[in-house]
Amino acid sequence: MTRLTCLAAVLLAGVATAQEPRLGPDNSTSLFDGKTLSGWAAKGGRYDGKALWAVEEGAIVGRQGPGRKGGLLYTTGKYANFIFTVETKIDHPFDSGIFVRMVPRGGGKGGQVTLDYRPGGEIGGIYSDGYLQHNKDAKAKWIKDDWNRFTVRCMGKGMHLTVWMNGKQITDYRLPAGSKGYAPTGLIGVQVHGGARTPDEQSARFRNVYVRELPEFDAALFAVDDRGLLTPTKKGTKLGWRALFNGKDLTGWKPSTSPKDYVVKDGVLHMPKNGRGGQIITKEDFRDFSLHLEFRIADMANSGLFLRADRKGGNPAYTGCEIQILDDFNWERVTNSKLKPWQFSGGLYGSVPPKVKDALRPNGQWNRLEVTYRGTRLAVRLNGSELYDVDTLKVPGKPFAKRVKSGFIGLQRYSSKHIKGDTIASFRNILIRRL
């Protein structure tokens, strides 16, 4: 693939640069604590096995299991679009790899970045039940008997994979249009490939493991940078899409308490745990619109998205309406309470429960809300799953006919002593289009 072809492929994916994205503790999520295998599992994907996994000297270490059997170690969280980085040190000869979008057999195939450090093996090839793209040249850049850094960007339904080794791009591959049988999301894995010619004591080591989730989006309407931030394309702008949150400060928004209760950093709006409850609301009012919003919550977080709420006062959940955002996984257990069906994440507060109950991703991962509110019709999707599409004049609860027809959009800040970590909730990529 020529340099110009690589550049074209990157631009088609809506990615601004082919330079290696650098991930670390300040801008990404750590997947390895350096001490335990917490957050990892040896089962759950396409290539479960009997490899031996341990933590030694601050690294994940994989060796062949009894009978020289191999296998994968997977993240427990699923990822669709993301940037993943890891440092690896692999004995010679040994066959390993980085796997993306792994799901159990029958659920679709993922992809592998080969780390085959054996005679005739390939570094940086793309494999999925057979080679999709060979890489005969990258092994020459491999640092022998030392740590090598790999960064993998996985994007789009067509599984566009870009790979860097030690800061240099070595692979750029996209599935051909119309390819079928591939999973749209799944686990990330690292591999021990078993084999009769590999000595039992040989190992693959992994450390400094980070991931940055990138949004799922319509590439015709939006482009994304390596921070995961969306901007409308020319087509998107022509259709009326614009940023409701600029990613730099609180311009266009008004906190109900102190601005210090909200922090903007690297394109993300954070709600720190320390601070008062309340909400932050738009200075504009909206009636008919489509809204794209992404949120990430902590354990025991309670928040919400207010729509068409009355600027004159009253509870915004009932002067307008609220789309619930909650830690569905822990709330009932910690508070010793029973949630009403419409109190789960995505529910129309006081009225309509989400019809899909497993759409919310694990705490700490980004979730995508898509809302269309036109007249009395309200449709909500969470991470691609339709939660409801209803006529609000026909739903139970406080009558929508008595609520205002136009109002602000707001984000709820609900403080609690049970919050785990320093941040209640974070929001990014808040984009809107008036209808």
C-alpha positions in Angstrom: 0.0 0.0 0.0 1.5 3.3 -1.0 1.9 6.3 1.3 -0.8 8.2 -0.5 -3.2 5.2 -0.3 -2.6 5.0 3.4 -3.3 8.7 3.8 -6.5 8.4 1.8 -7.7 5.5 3.9 -7.1 7.5 7.1 -9.0 10.5 5.8 -11.9 8.3 4.6 -12.3 7.1 8.2 -12.6 10.6 9.4 -9.3 10.5 11.3 -7.3 13.7 11.3 -3.8 12.3 11.4 -1.8 9.2 10.8 0.7 10.0 13.6 0.7 7.6 16.5 -1.8 8.6 19.2 0.1 8.5 22.6 -1.9 7.1 25.4 -1.2 7.2 29.1 -2.6 7.7 32.6 -3.6 11.3 32.0 -5.7 10.8 28.8 -6.8 7.2 28.7 -8.1 4.3 30.8 -5.6 1.9 32.3 -6.4 -1.8 31.7 -3.7 -3.2 33.9 -2.9 -2.2 37.5 0.6 -3.8 37.4 -0.3 -6.2 40.2 -3.3 -8.4 39.4 -5.3 -9.6 36.4 -8.4 -7.7 37.6 -10.4 -6.7 34.5 -9.1 -9.6 32.4 -10.4 -13.1 31.8 -9.2 -16.2 29.9 -12.6 -17.0 28.5 -15.3 -15.1 26.6 -14.0 -14.8 23.1 -13.4 -16.7 19.9 -10.1 -18.3 21.0 -10.4 -19.5 24.6 -7.7 -21.8 25.6 -5.4 -23.2 28.4 -2.5 -20.8 28.3 -1.0 -19.9 31.7 -1.3 -16.2 32.7 0.3 -14.5 35.7 1.7 -11.1 36.8 5.4 -11.0 37.3 7.6 -7.9 37.9 4.8 -5.5 36.9 3.9 -7.3 33.6 1.2 -9.7 32.4 3.1 -12.9 31.5 1.6 -15.5 29.2 3.1 -19.0 28.7 1.9 -22.2 27.1 -0.3 -24.4 29.3 -0.1 -28.2 29.8 0.4 -30.0 26.5 1.8 -26.7 25.1 -1.7 -25.3 24.7 -2.3 -21.6 23.9 -5.1 -19.2 24.4 -6.1 -15.6 24.9 -6.4 -13.3 27.8 -9.3 -10.8 27.2 -10.5 -7.6 28.6 -13.8 -8.0 30.4 -15.2 -4.9 28.7 -16.2 -4.7 25.1 -14.9 -2.1 22.7 -16.1 -1.2 19.2 -14.1 1.9 18.2 -10.9 2.5 20.2 -7.2 3.1 20.4 -5.3 0.5 22.4 -1.6 0.6 23.4 0.6 -1.9 25.1 4.3 -2.6 25.5 5.3 -6.1 24.9 8.5 -8.2 25.3 8.4 -11.5 23.5 11.0 -14.3 23.8 12.3 -15.9 20.6 10.8 -18.1 19.3 7.3 -17.3 20.3 4.0 -16.5 18.6 1.6 -13.9 20.1 -0.8 -11.3 19.0 -3.2 -8.4 19.8 -6.8 -9.3 19.1 -9.8 -6.9 18.6 -13.6 -7.3 18.7 -13.4 -10.9 20.1 -16.8 -12.6 20.7 -17.7 -16.2 21.3 -17.9 -18.4 18.2 -21.1 -17.9 16.3 -21.1 -14.2 17.1 -18.8 -13.0 14.3 -15.1 -12.8 13.7 -12.7 -10.1 15.0 -9.2 -9.3 13.9 -5.6 -10.0 15.0 -2.4 -7.9 14.8 0.2 -10.6 14.5 3.2 -10.7 16.9 4.7 -13.9 15.5 8.3 -13.7 16.6 9.5 -16.9 15.0 11.4 -17.8 11.9 9.1 -17.0 9.0 6.6 -15.2 11.3 5.2 -11.7 10.7 5.0 -8.7 13.0 2.0 -6.4 12.2 0.1 -8.6 9.8 -3.7 -8.7 10.0 -5.2 -12.1 10.5 -8.7 -13.5 10.9 -8.9 -17.2 10.3 -6.3 -16.6 7.6 -4.2 -13.6 6.6 -6.1 -10.5 5.5 -2.9 -8.5 4.9 0.7 -9.7 5.2 3.5 -7.6 6.6 7.0 -8.8 5.6 8.9 -5.7 6.5 8.0 -4.7 10.1 10.0 -7.5 11.8 13.2 -5.7 10.7 12.2 -2.8 13.0 11.5 -5.0 16.0 13.8 -4.4 19.0 15.2 -7.8 19.9 15.2 -8.8 23.6 13.6 -5.6 24.7 10.2 -3.9 25.0 8.3 -2.8 21.9 5.3 -0.4 22.0 2.3 -1.2 19.9 -0.6 1.1 19.3 -3.7 -0.1 17.5 -6.6 2.0 16.3 -9.8 0.1 15.4 -12.5 2.1 13.7 -15.8 1.6 11.9 -18.1 -1.2 10.9 -15.6 -2.1 8.2 -12.9 -2.7 10.9 -10.3 -0.2 9.8 -7.0 -1.1 11.7 -4.0 1.2 11.9 -1.0 -0.1 13.8 2.1 1.7 15.0 5.3 0.0 16.4 7.6 2.1 18.5 6.1 5.3 17.1 6.2 4.2 13.4 3.1 3.3 11.4 3.5 -0.3 10.1 0.0 -1.3 9.1 -3.1 0.3 7.6 -5.9 -2.1 6.7 -9.6 -1.9 6.1 -12.0 -4.7 5.4 -13.3 -4.6 1.8 -16.7 -3.1 1.4 -19.5 -5.7 1.9 -17.4 -8.0 4.1 -19.7 -10.2 6.2 -19.4 -12.2 9.3 -17.4 -9.7 11.4 -18.4 -8.6 14.9 -19.1 -4.9 15.3 -17.8 -4.8 18.9 -16.1 -7.2 21.3 -13.2 -7.9 23.7 -9.6 -6.9 23.3 -7.2 -9.8 23.8 -3.5 -10.7 24.0 -2.3 -14.2 22.9 -0.2 -17.2 23.7 -0.1 -19.3 20.5 0.6 -22.9 21.5 2.9 -25.0 19.5 5.2 -28.0 19.6 8.3 -26.0 18.6 8.0 -23.4 21.3 9.9 -24.2 24.6 7.7 -24.3 27.6 9.6 -21.6 29.4 9.2 -19.0 26.6 6.8 -16.2 27.3 5.1 -13.0 26.0 5.0 -10.1 28.5 2.7 -7.1 28.4 2.8 -3.8 30.4 1.6 -0.2 30.2 -1.8 -1.2 28.8 -4.2 1.6 28.0 -7.3 2.1 26.0 -9.2 5.2 24.8 -12.7 4.7 23.5 -13.7 6.4 20.3 -17.3 7.1 19.5 -19.5 5.2 17.1 -20.9 7.6 14.5 -22.1 8.1 11.0 -18.9 8.9 9.0 -21.0 10.9 6.5 -22.1 13.3 9.2 -19.1 13.5 11.5 -15.3 13.2 11.6 -13.4 12.1 14.7 -9.9 12.9 16.0 -7.7 10.6 18.1 -9.1 12.2 21.3 -12.5 10.8 20.4 -14.0 14.2 19.7 -16.5 14.6 16.9 -17.0 17.5 14.5 -19.7 17.7 11.8 -18.5 17.1 8.2 -19.7 19.4 5.4 -22.7 17.2 4.9 -23.4 17.2 8.6 -23.1 21.0 8.8 -25.4 21.4 5.8 -28.0 19.2 7.6 -27.8 21.5 10.6 -25.6 19.6 13.0 -23.5 21.7 15.4 -21.7 21.4 18.7 -23.8 22.2 21.7 -20.7 22.0 23.9 -17.5 23.4 22.5 -15.2 21.2 24.6 -13.2 24.1 25.9 -15.4 25.9 28.4 -18.9 26.4 29.6 -19.9 28.8 26.8 -23.6 28.4 26.0 -24.3 26.7 29.3 -25.4 28.0 32.8 -24.8 26.1 36.0 -27.6 26.2 38.6 -24.9 26.3 41.3 -21.2 27.3 41.0 -19.2 27.0 37.8 -16.6 25.3 40.0 -19.0 22.3 40.2 -18.1 21.5 36.6 -14.7 21.0 35.0 -13.8 21.0 31.3 -10.7 19.2 30.2 -9.6 17.7 26.9 -13.0 18.2 25.3 -14.9 16.5 28.2 -17.3 18.1 30.7 -16.8 16.5 34.1 -18.9 16.6 37.2 -16.5 16.3 40.2 -17.8 14.4 43.3 -17.2 17.3 45.6 -19.8 20.0 45.0 -23.5 20.7 45.2 -26.3 19.0 43.4 -28.2 20.8 40.7 -27.9 20.9 36.9 -26.1 22.7 34.1 -28.5 24.0 31.4 -28.3 25.4 27.9 -28.8 29.2 27.4 -30.9 28.3 24.3 -34.3 26.8 24.3 -35.2 23.9 21.9 -38.4 22.4 20.7 -37.8 19.9 17.8 -34.3 18.5 17.5 -32.0 15.5 17.2 -29.3 15.2 19.9 -26.1 13.1 20.0 -24.5 12.9 23.5 -22.0 10.6 25.1 -21.7 10.0 28.9 -19.5 8.0 31.2 -20.5 7.4 34.8 -18.8 6.2 38.1 -20.1 3.5 40.4 -23.3 4.8 42.1 -23.6 7.8 39.8 -27.1 9.3 39.4 -27.6 11.9 36.6 -30.0 12.6 33.8 -30.6 14.4 30.5 -33.3 17.1 30.7 -35.2 18.0 27.5 -37.6 20.9 26.9 -37.5 22.0 30.5 -39.1 25.2 31.7 -36.6 28.0 32.3 -39.1 29.7 34.7 -38.5 27.0 37.3 -40.0 23.8 38.7 -38.6 20.2 38.5 -37.1 19.9 35.0 -38.0 16.2 34.9 -41.7 17.2 34.9 -41.8 20.7 33.4 -40.0 19.1 30.4 -38.8 15.5 30.7 -35.8 13.5 31.8 -33.8 10.7 30.3 -32.4 8.8 33.2 -28.7 8.1 33.6 -27.9 5.8 36.6 -25.6 3.1 37.8 -28.0 0.3 37.0 -25.5 -2.3 38.2 -25.0 -1.3 41.8 -27.8 1.1 42.8 -30.4 -1.4 44.3 -27.7 -3.4 46.2 -25.9 -0.4 47.7 -29.1 1.6 48.6 -31.1 -1.5 49.5 -33.9 -0.3 47.3 -36.0 -1.4 44.3 -35.9 0.7 41.2 -39.1 1.4 39.3 -38.8 0.1 35.6 -38.5 3.7 34.3 -35.7 4.5 36.7 -33.1 2.5 34.8 -30.7 4.2 32.5 -32.4 5.5 29.3 -35.8 5.4 30.9 -38.2 8.3 30.4 -38.4 9.3 34.0 -41.8 8.8 35.6 -43.3 7.3 32.4 -41.6 4.8 30.1 -39.0 2.0 30.9 -36.3 1.1 28.5 -37.3 -1.9 26.5 -33.7 -3.1 26.3 -32.1 -3.7 29.7 -28.5 -4.6 28.7 -27.7 -1.6 26.5 -25.8 0.3 29.3 -22.1 -0.4 29.2 -20.0 -1.1 32.3 -19.2 1.9 34.5 -16.2 3.7 33.3 -17.0 3.1 29.6 -18.5 5.7 27.2 -22.2 5.4 26.3 -24.0 7.0 23.4 -27.4 8.5 23.6 -29.3 9.5 20.5 -32.5 11.4 21.0 -35.1 12.7 18.4 -37.8 14.9 19.8 -40.3 16.1 17.2 -43.7 17.5 18.2 -45.1 15.0 20.7 -42.9 12.1 19.4 -39.8 11.1 21.4 -37.4 8.4 20.3 -34.3 7.4 22.4 -31.5 5.0 21.5 -28.7 3.9 23.8 -25.5 2.5 22.3 -27.5 1.7 19.1 -30.4 -0.1 20.8 -33.8 1.5 20.6 -35.2 2.0 24.0 -38.6 3.5 22.9 -40.3 5.6 20.3 -43.4 7.0 21.8 -46.1 9.6 21.5 -45.7 11.5 24.8 -49.4 12.4 24.9 -50.1 8.7 25.4 -47.6 7.7 28.0 -48.4 7.3 31.8 -47.3 9.8 34.5 -47.7 13.5 34.7 -49.5 14.5 31.4 -47.2 15.9 28.8 -50.0 18.1 27.6 -49.4 20.1 30.7 -45.6 20.4 30.2 -44.0 23.2 28.3 -43.6 22.8 24.5 -40.1 24.3 24.3 -37.3 24.7 26.9 -33.7 24.1 27.9 -31.5 21.0 27.6 -29.8 20.2 30.8 -27.5 17.7 32.6 -28.3 16.7 36.1 -25.6 16.8 38.8 -26.6 14.5 41.7 -24.1 14.3 44.5 -23.9 11.2 46.7 -21.6 9.8 49.4 -21.6 6.5 47.6 -19.8 7.8 44.5 -16.6 5.7 43.7 -13.8 7.9 42.5 -13.5 11.7 42.1 -16.0 12.2 39.2 -19.7 11.5 39.2 -20.2 11.7 35.4 -18.5 12.9 32.3 -20.0 14.1 29.0 -18.6 14.7 25.5 -19.7 15.0 21.9 -22.9 16.9 22.7 -24.1 17.7 19.2 -27.6 19.0 18.1 -29.6 19.6 15.0 -32.8 21.6 15.0 -35.7 19.9 13.1 
